[in-house]
Amino acid sequence: MSQLLNPATFEFAAQYFLAGFIIIFVRSRYVGGVRPKAAERLVEAVVLSLINQLIALLISTMWLLAFAPFPDRIGLVAEVLILPCALGYLFGRDLKDGWNNGALRLLAMPVSSPSLTAYDFAMAKEVANPKIVIITYGDGSRIAGYLGPHSYASDTEDRNDIYLEFLYEEEEDGSLKASDPPRPALIWLDGARSIEFLDP
């Protein structure tokens, strides 16, 4: 690997590895999920780099036919930085919003959700749109809170937890009112039976 990181092979490494990692990084900003193992990421980076190269070749050919060739360094920056950022954004938004799942199937990329667990999928989707969350535990106890842009949910092998911006108190008739005084809460989800999402 160290042989790839020298001036003589930088362009090769940038085109065949770095471009793919940039796509993965930008795409991960729009989709939730546990990161795959390093070996799987490397294979995905190479595949995405090759897709990036194909698109860069098509763009540069069309540019050459219409105008003049790119200067070498500008072409490399566009191929290794600008185009991968644009593709990462498009792939991420496509996965998040389901614009064109057919194209992703052809590229052998995840379609329904890049998340590995239902928890990751639900939290990535719901944190983007503010919700009221009602967590019900196995013993019947319930916690209600506001899941908004400053909330956070994590899922690790050790624990699942959620940070809510503020809590609600449940009235006897089932209605919710903001706790007084308002306060945020970090909640461990061990023993949770269900998590409901309601529009505020």
Secondary structure, 3 states (H helix, E strand, C coil): CHHHCCCCCHHHHHHHHHHHHHHHHHHHCCCCCCCCCHHHHHHHHHHHHHHHHHHHHHHHHHHHHHCCCCCHHHHHHHHHHHHHHHHHHHHHHHHHHCCCHHHHHHCCCCCCCCCCCHHHHHHHHHHCCCEEEEEEECCCCEEEEEECCCCEEEECCCCEEEEECEEEEECCCCCEEECCCCCCEEEECCCEEEEEEECC
